Amino acid sequence: MDIRNLLNYPEEQIASYMPDLDSIIEDHLEEAGLAPVLHEEEDDSKEVPTMSAVNASEMLDKLVIFFMQQQDADESCVSSI
């Protein structure tokens, strides 16, 4: 038996499986008890509530008053609203 084969066993250099980064992360998440988040299945959309014109006008008036109360209020900021 050659001493080089005994010290550096040639079968050790053959890797049967090299995980990629995604599979390493998934393994750690599973060990921690966390399920991996799949972005394809998420649906964070919400229905936009309807707003009347009167409601919107009242909110704009409140915004104008709010900006006028600020100490560093610019006339250009208030006039743009």
Phi, psi and omega per residue, in radians:
M1 nan 2.347 3.141
D2 -1.359 2.398 -3.113
I3 -1.156 -0.496 3.117
R4 -1.176 -0.633 3.094
N5 -1.201 -0.551 3.141
L6 -1.285 -0.721 -3.123
L7 -1.358 -0.746 -3.121
N8 -2.054 1.442 -3.107
Y9 -1.086 2.084 -3.021
P10 -1.125 -0.441 -3.138
E11 -1.251 -0.328 3.136
E12 -1.203 -0.445 -3.075
Q13 -1.437 -0.150 3.122
I14 -1.568 2.060 3.120
A15 -1.707 2.221 -3.111
S16 -1.516 -0.405 -3.096
Y17 -2.638 2.161 3.072
M18 -2.037 1.795 -3.104
P19 -1.244 2.562 3.057
D20 -1.550 3.058 -3.040
L21 -1.091 -0.691 -3.131
D22 -1.098 -0.736 -3.131
S23 -1.230 -0.564 3.071
I24 -1.129 -0.768 3.131
I25 -1.120 -0.770 3.122
E26 -1.073 -0.688 3.114
D27 -1.105 -0.751 3.129
H28 -1.176 -0.641 3.109
L29 -1.162 -0.697 3.115
E30 -1.152 -0.668 3.112
E31 -1.153 -0.588 -3.137
A32 -1.409 -0.138 -3.140
G33 1.502 0.239 3.118
L34 -1.786 2.402 3.111
A35 -1.499 2.407 3.101
P36 -1.154 2.484 -3.112
V37 -1.517 2.152 3.087
L38 -1.718 2.047 -3.053
H39 -1.269 -0.344 -3.105
E40 -1.277 -0.514 -3.049
E41 -1.593 -0.192 -3.109
E42 -1.280 2.483 3.045
D43 -2.438 1.658 -3.101
D44 -1.656 0.211 -3.095
S45 -1.251 2.467 3.102
K46 -2.149 2.607 3.111
E47 -1.289 2.277 -3.135
V48 -1.317 2.202 -3.136
P49 -1.212 2.572 3.100
T50 -1.376 2.538 -3.115
M51 -2.326 2.344 -3.137
S52 -1.403 2.835 -3.141
A53 -1.164 -0.604 3.125
V54 -1.139 -0.756 3.123
N55 -1.080 -0.769 -3.141
A56 -1.128 -0.689 3.119
S57 -1.130 -0.717 3.109
E58 -1.114 -0.695 3.121
M59 -1.152 -0.668 3.089
L60 -1.121 -0.715 3.095
D61 -1.071 -0.711 3.114
K62 -1.149 -0.650 3.093
L63 -1.137 -0.709 3.116
V64 -1.088 -0.778 3.114
I65 -1.100 -0.722 3.126
F66 -1.064 -0.823 -3.116
F67 -1.184 -0.565 3.109
M68 -1.232 -0.474 -3.141
Q69 -1.375 -0.321 3.139
Q70 -1.199 2.511 -3.066
Q71 -1.218 -0.614 -3.109
D72 -1.724 0.608 -3.065
A73 -1.250 2.321 3.051
D74 -1.735 2.519 3.069
E75 -1.142 -0.531 -3.124
S76 -1.182 -0.593 3.126
C77 -1.181 -0.775 -3.114
V78 -1.244 -0.668 -3.107
S79 -1.255 -0.416 3.117
S80 -1.255 -0.424 3.109
I81 -1.377 nan nan
